[in-house]
């Protein structure tokens, strides 16, 4: 299964193309689910995830399920406006549901993994994003994205 393709240090990933499709709430078990499928320039899928939201204790979370063999990894992220014109999404612990979990039919376990996204609009009519990840509280990845609408 081609999933979670992370670039090596200094590696340029090149252009990606995206499409979003509706997913049956009944099949997924969550509501208003959308799949985001990203492909490389050759059309090969390099990332697929099912996105939804949930609210708990008056806090809304984005939850993102990545299918893996024998289960899925689910990122539960807080959503916040930044001080400017952007949005942050984060699994960094804040005392709520946020976190990254591995889920199977038999068990769910919180992983020692955190991620943080900062997305903002730039002057070039596109979006920019920085995705940072930590494992056991040690930063191991930072990816910068430039997102533009397909012409």
ChimeraX commands (.cxc) that place a marker at each C-alpha (Angstrom):
marker #1 position 0.00,0.00,0.00 radius 0.5
marker #1 position 1.44,3.37,-1.00 radius 0.5
marker #1 position 0.74,5.59,1.99 radius 0.5
marker #1 position 2.52,8.18,4.13 radius 0.5
marker #1 position 5.22,8.99,1.59 radius 0.5
marker #1 position 7.53,11.39,3.42 radius 0.5
marker #1 position 10.46,12.98,1.58 radius 0.5
marker #1 position 14.02,12.25,2.67 radius 0.5
marker #1 position 16.15,15.12,4.02 radius 0.5
marker #1 position 16.63,17.72,1.28 radius 0.5
marker #1 position 14.50,15.80,-1.20 radius 0.5
marker #1 position 12.07,17.76,-3.38 radius 0.5
marker #1 position 8.80,15.93,-3.81 radius 0.5
marker #1 position 7.68,17.82,-6.91 radius 0.5
marker #1 position 4.13,18.64,-7.88 radius 0.5
marker #1 position 1.19,16.76,-6.43 radius 0.5
marker #1 position -2.35,16.72,-7.68 radius 0.5
marker #1 position -5.35,16.39,-5.38 radius 0.5
marker #1 position -8.94,15.34,-5.60 radius 0.5
marker #1 position -11.61,15.06,-2.95 radius 0.5
marker #1 position -14.50,12.62,-3.02 radius 0.5
marker #1 position -17.46,11.97,-0.73 radius 0.5
marker #1 position -17.32,8.85,1.46 radius 0.5
marker #1 position -20.40,7.07,2.77 radius 0.5
marker #1 position -20.99,8.05,6.41 radius 0.5
marker #1 position -22.51,4.62,6.94 radius 0.5
marker #1 position -19.39,2.84,5.68 radius 0.5
marker #1 position -16.98,5.11,7.55 radius 0.5
marker #1 position -18.86,5.48,10.83 radius 0.5
marker #1 position -18.31,9.25,11.00 radius 0.5
marker #1 position -20.38,12.08,9.50 radius 0.5
marker #1 position -19.72,14.29,6.48 radius 0.5
marker #1 position -16.61,12.33,5.47 radius 0.5
marker #1 position -14.43,13.30,2.51 radius 0.5
marker #1 position -11.46,11.43,1.09 radius 0.5
marker #1 position -8.49,13.48,-0.06 radius 0.5
marker #1 position -6.36,11.59,-2.56 radius 0.5
marker #1 position -3.01,13.02,-3.61 radius 0.5
marker #1 position -1.14,11.74,-6.64 radius 0.5
marker #1 position 2.27,12.47,-8.09 radius 0.5
marker #1 position 2.84,13.72,-11.62 radius 0.5
marker #1 position 2.70,10.14,-12.95 radius 0.5
marker #1 position -0.78,9.70,-11.44 radius 0.5
marker #1 position 0.37,7.30,-8.70 radius 0.5
marker #1 position -1.44,7.75,-5.38 radius 0.5
marker #1 position 1.03,8.82,-2.70 radius 0.5
marker #1 position -1.40,9.75,0.08 radius 0.5
marker #1 position -5.04,9.00,0.82 radius 0.5
marker #1 position -6.99,9.90,3.94 radius 0.5
marker #1 position -10.60,10.26,5.05 radius 0.5
marker #1 position -11.42,13.58,6.77 radius 0.5
marker #1 position -14.23,14.40,9.19 radius 0.5
marker #1 position -14.84,16.46,12.33 radius 0.5
marker #1 position -16.28,15.82,15.76 radius 0.5
marker #1 position -17.13,17.96,18.77 radius 0.5
marker #1 position -16.33,17.01,22.36 radius 0.5
marker #1 position -16.71,19.27,25.41 radius 0.5
marker #1 position -17.51,22.25,23.13 radius 0.5
marker #1 position -14.24,21.82,21.21 radius 0.5
marker #1 position -14.34,20.92,17.50 radius 0.5
marker #1 position -11.64,18.62,16.17 radius 0.5
marker #1 position -10.65,17.53,12.70 radius 0.5
marker #1 position -10.04,13.81,12.54 radius 0.5
marker #1 position -8.09,12.32,9.68 radius 0.5
marker #1 position -7.98,8.55,9.13 radius 0.5
marker #1 position -5.15,7.07,7.07 radius 0.5
marker #1 position -5.87,3.47,6.05 radius 0.5
marker #1 position -3.03,1.08,6.86 radius 0.5
marker #1 position -2.75,-2.71,6.90 radius 0.5
marker #1 position -4.77,-4.13,9.83 radius 0.5
marker #1 position -6.18,-0.74,10.89 radius 0.5
marker #1 position -5.72,2.98,10.48 radius 0.5
marker #1 position -3.78,5.85,11.94 radius 0.5
marker #1 position -6.06,8.68,12.98 radius 0.5
marker #1 position -4.87,12.21,13.67 radius 0.5
marker #1 position -7.23,14.19,15.91 radius 0.5
marker #1 position -6.34,17.86,15.49 radius 0.5
marker #1 position -7.40,21.09,17.18 radius 0.5
marker #1 position -8.31,23.97,14.84 radius 0.5
marker #1 position -7.35,27.55,15.69 radius 0.5
marker #1 position -6.97,30.88,13.92 radius 0.5
marker #1 position -3.45,32.26,14.05 radius 0.5
marker #1 position -2.72,35.91,14.82 radius 0.5
marker #1 position -2.82,36.79,11.13 radius 0.5
marker #1 position -4.63,35.35,8.15 radius 0.5
marker #1 position -4.07,31.66,8.81 radius 0.5
marker #1 position -5.12,28.49,10.52 radius 0.5
marker #1 position -3.30,26.02,12.76 radius 0.5
marker #1 position -4.20,22.37,13.09 radius 0.5
marker #1 position -2.41,20.48,15.83 radius 0.5
marker #1 position -2.26,17.18,17.68 radius 0.5
marker #1 position 0.00,18.71,20.35 radius 0.5
marker #1 position -1.48,17.88,23.78 radius 0.5
marker #1 position -3.95,20.44,25.16 radius 0.5
marker #1 position -5.96,18.23,27.52 radius 0.5
marker #1 position -8.63,17.15,25.02 radius 0.5
marker #1 position -9.07,14.51,22.33 radius 0.5
marker #1 position -6.13,15.72,20.23 radius 0.5
marker #1 position -3.44,13.17,19.42 radius 0.5
marker #1 position -2.40,10.57,16.90 radius 0.5
marker #1 position -3.82,7.08,17.37 radius 0.5
marker #1 position -3.45,3.63,15.81 radius 0.5
marker #1 position -6.86,1.99,15.63 radius 0.5
marker #1 position -7.86,-1.62,14.88 radius 0.5
marker #1 position -11.09,-3.54,15.44 radius 0.5
marker #1 position -9.67,-4.79,18.76 radius 0.5
marker #1 position -7.88,-1.78,20.27 radius 0.5
marker #1 position -6.89,1.88,19.97 radius 0.5
marker #1 position -3.56,3.21,21.23 radius 0.5
marker #1 position -2.25,6.78,21.35 radius 0.5
marker #1 position 1.08,7.01,19.52 radius 0.5
marker #1 position 4.12,9.03,20.72 radius 0.5
marker #1 position 3.76,11.13,17.58 radius 0.5
marker #1 position 2.60,14.75,17.22 radius 0.5
marker #1 position 1.99,16.97,14.21 radius 0.5
marker #1 position 1.26,20.63,13.65 radius 0.5
marker #1 position 0.12,22.40,10.47 radius 0.5
marker #1 position 0.20,26.13,9.88 radius 0.5
marker #1 position -1.72,27.19,6.74 radius 0.5
marker #1 position -1.99,30.76,5.48 radius 0.5
marker #1 position -2.95,32.71,2.36 radius 0.5
marker #1 position -0.10,34.35,0.51 radius 0.5
marker #1 position -0.09,37.33,-1.86 radius 0.5
marker #1 position 0.31,35.06,-4.89 radius 0.5
marker #1 position -3.35,33.88,-4.64 radius 0.5
marker #1 position -2.24,30.53,-3.26 radius 0.5
marker #1 position -1.87,28.94,0.12 radius 0.5
marker #1 position 1.27,28.06,1.98 radius 0.5
marker #1 position 1.58,25.45,4.70 radius 0.5
marker #1 position 4.24,24.14,7.03 radius 0.5
marker #1 position 3.77,20.62,8.41 radius 0.5
marker #1 position 5.97,19.71,11.40 radius 0.5
marker #1 position 6.13,16.31,13.11 radius 0.5
marker #1 position 7.68,15.04,16.35 radius 0.5
marker #1 position 8.35,11.48,17.53 radius 0.5
marker #1 position 8.93,11.05,21.27 radius 0.5
marker #1 position 8.98,14.89,21.42 radius 0.5
marker #1 position 11.93,15.05,19.00 radius 0.5
marker #1 position 11.28,17.00,15.80 radius 0.5
marker #1 position 11.99,14.78,12.82 radius 0.5
marker #1 position 10.19,16.40,9.91 radius 0.5
marker #1 position 9.22,19.80,8.54 radius 0.5
marker #1 position 7.66,20.10,5.08 radius 0.5
marker #1 position 6.73,23.35,3.34 radius 0.5
marker #1 position 3.86,23.27,0.85 radius 0.5
marker #1 position 2.86,25.79,-1.81 radius 0.5
marker #1 position -0.74,25.16,-2.84 radius 0.5
marker #1 position -2.24,26.56,-6.03 radius 0.5
marker #1 position -5.53,26.00,-7.81 radius 0.5
marker #1 position -5.16,23.97,-10.97 radius 0.5
marker #1 position -5.66,26.09,-14.09 radius 0.5
marker link #1:1,2 radius 0.2
marker link #1:2,3 radius 0.2
marker link #1:3,4 radius 0.2
marker link #1:4,5 radius 0.2
marker link #1:5,6 radius 0.2
marker link #1:6,7 radius 0.2
marker link #1:7,8 radius 0.2
marker link #1:8,9 radius 0.2
marker link #1:9,10 radius 0.2
marker link #1:10,11 radius 0.2
marker link #1:11,12 radius 0.2
marker link #1:12,13 radius 0.2
marker link #1:13,14 radius 0.2
marker link #1:14,15 radius 0.2
marker link #1:15,16 radius 0.2
marker link #1:16,17 radius 0.2
marker link #1:17,18 radius 0.2
marker link #1:18,19 radius 0.2
marker link #1:19,20 radius 0.2
marker link #1:20,21 radius 0.2
marker link #1:21,22 radius 0.2
marker link #1:22,23 radius 0.2
marker link #1:23,24 radius 0.2
marker link #1:24,25 radius 0.2
marker link #1:25,26 radius 0.2
marker link #1:26,27 radius 0.2
marker link #1:27,28 radius 0.2
marker link #1:28,29 radius 0.2
marker link #1:29,30 radius 0.2
marker link #1:30,31 radius 0.2
marker link #1:31,32 radius 0.2
marker link #1:32,33 radius 0.2
marker link #1:33,34 radius 0.2
marker link #1:34,35 radius 0.2
marker link #1:35,36 radius 0.2
marker link #1:36,37 radius 0.2
marker link #1:37,38 radius 0.2
marker link #1:38,39 radius 0.2
marker link #1:39,40 radius 0.2
marker link #1:40,41 radius 0.2
marker link #1:41,42 radius 0.2
marker link #1:42,43 radius 0.2
marker link #1:43,44 radius 0.2
marker link #1:44,45 radius 0.2
marker link #1:45,46 radius 0.2
marker link #1:46,47 radius 0.2
marker link #1:47,48 radius 0.2
marker link #1:48,49 radius 0.2
marker link #1:49,50 radius 0.2
marker link #1:50,51 radius 0.2
marker link #1:51,52 radius 0.2
marker link #1:52,53 radius 0.2
marker link #1:53,54 radius 0.2
marker link #1:54,55 radius 0.2
marker link #1:55,56 radius 0.2
marker link #1:56,57 radius 0.2
marker link #1:57,58 radius 0.2
marker link #1:58,59 radius 0.2
marker link #1:59,60 radius 0.2
marker link #1:60,61 radius 0.2
marker link #1:61,62 radius 0.2
marker link #1:62,63 radius 0.2
marker link #1:63,64 radius 0.2
marker link #1:64,65 radius 0.2
marker link #1:65,66 radius 0.2
marker link #1:66,67 radius 0.2
marker link #1:67,68 radius 0.2
marker link #1:68,69 radius 0.2
marker link #1:69,70 radius 0.2
marker link #1:70,71 radius 0.2
marker link #1:71,72 radius 0.2
marker link #1:72,73 radius 0.2
marker link #1:73,74 radius 0.2
marker link #1:74,75 radius 0.2
marker link #1:75,76 radius 0.2
marker link #1:76,77 radius 0.2
marker link #1:77,78 radius 0.2
marker link #1:78,79 radius 0.2
marker link #1:79,80 radius 0.2
marker link #1:80,81 radius 0.2
marker link #1:81,82 radius 0.2
marker link #1:82,83 radius 0.2
marker link #1:83,84 radius 0.2
marker link #1:84,85 radius 0.2
marker link #1:85,86 radius 0.2
marker link #1:86,87 radius 0.2
marker link #1:87,88 radius 0.2
marker link #1:88,89 radius 0.2
marker link #1:89,90 radius 0.2
marker link #1:90,91 radius 0.2
marker link #1:91,92 radius 0.2
marker link #1:92,93 radius 0.2
marker link #1:93,94 radius 0.2
marker link #1:94,95 radius 0.2
marker link #1:95,96 radius 0.2
marker link #1:96,97 radius 0.2
marker link #1:97,98 radius 0.2
marker link #1:98,99 radius 0.2
marker link #1:99,100 radius 0.2
marker link #1:100,101 radius 0.2
marker link #1:101,102 radius 0.2
marker link #1:102,103 radius 0.2
marker link #1:103,104 radius 0.2
marker link #1:104,105 radius 0.2
marker link #1:105,106 radius 0.2
marker link #1:106,107 radius 0.2
marker link #1:107,108 radius 0.2
marker link #1:108,109 radius 0.2
marker link #1:109,110 radius 0.2
marker link #1:110,111 radius 0.2
marker link #1:111,112 radius 0.2
marker link #1:112,113 radius 0.2
marker link #1:113,114 radius 0.2
marker link #1:114,115 radius 0.2
marker link #1:115,116 radius 0.2
marker link #1:116,117 radius 0.2
marker link #1:117,118 radius 0.2
marker link #1:118,119 radius 0.2
marker link #1:119,120 radius 0.2
marker link #1:120,121 radius 0.2
marker link #1:121,122 radius 0.2
marker link #1:122,123 radius 0.2
marker link #1:123,124 radius 0.2
marker link #1:124,125 radius 0.2
marker link #1:125,126 radius 0.2
marker link #1:126,127 radius 0.2
marker link #1:127,128 radius 0.2
marker link #1:128,129 radius 0.2
marker link #1:129,130 radius 0.2
marker link #1:130,131 radius 0.2
marker link #1:131,132 radius 0.2
marker link #1:132,133 radius 0.2
marker link #1:133,134 radius 0.2
marker link #1:134,135 radius 0.2
marker link #1:135,136 radius 0.2
marker link #1:136,137 radius 0.2
marker link #1:137,138 radius 0.2
marker link #1:138,139 radius 0.2
marker link #1:139,140 radius 0.2
marker link #1:140,141 radius 0.2
marker link #1:141,142 radius 0.2
marker link #1:142,143 radius 0.2
marker link #1:143,144 radius 0.2
marker link #1:144,145 radius 0.2
marker link #1:145,146 radius 0.2
marker link #1:146,147 radius 0.2
marker link #1:147,148 radius 0.2
marker link #1:148,149 radius 0.2
marker link #1:149,150 radius 0.2
marker link #1:150,151 radius 0.2
view
